[in-house]
Amino acid sequence: MTAEKEKKQVTFEVRSWLRFHLEMVEYPELTSPKKWVQKGIDLIKKHAPKVLHYLSRQRTLSQLKDCKVIINVKSKKKKRKRKRQKLTAPARRLKRIKLIFKVWVQKEKLKRLILVVLESLVIPFTPVLALLPGPNVFFYIPALLLYYHFTSYLGLRNVDVDDLDIEIRNIRQEVVRE
């Protein structure tokens, strides 16, 4: 056994260079070492897989600084040859990708902060709905979302893009013209 745990991998794709649009493509699924919590996760996985994916994404965002980040960049196949670029081109590209990732982290952090504020405003009004018969899902759902959004906000707040373990992969894409 190794002394250091293997880092979880999170894969992103650059969707738009101009709009700084990045999308999280692959991330670890939500798990728990506790048996009864894992049974609940399996139940959610069976009946509401989209909810599980959403919660897994929030948990991954909260632990992003401990993950290995892989960024896939789609590059189009060029038909004509260009002049040989200077040696600094890969360094500029890496800097540009890190800037895109930094902007993405800031956007996600702002989204989570807005969600935390809205959910904390909604929770005080849920006891009125507790008078309805049945389980108090009107409190549990906003409370669960508040917890996950708050932890992902705290995790994103601690992320420094320069300190992350980032790997950049190029994906060739054929240009199809009609």
Number of C-alpha atoms within 10 A of each C-alpha: 4 5 5 6 7 9 11 14 17 20 19 19 19 17 14 13 12 7 9 16 14 20 15 14 13 13 19 15 14 18 12 11 7 8 9 10 12 14 13 12 18 16 13 15 15 10 10 12 14 11 12 19 17 14 18 18 22 23 20 24 27 22 18 21 19 16 20 17 20 19 23 19 19 16 12 13 11 10 7 6 6 7 6 6 8 7 8 8 10 11 10 11 11 14 13 14 19 18 15 20 20 17 17 16 20 15 12 17 21 15 13 22 17 14 17 21 13 13 19 15 10 14 16 10 12 15 12 10 12 14 10 10 7 7 10 14 12 17 18 13 13 18 16 13 17 20 15 22 26 20 20 24 24 17 20 22 16 13 19 12 15 11 8 15 14 17 12 16 12 11 12 11 12 11 11 7 4 3
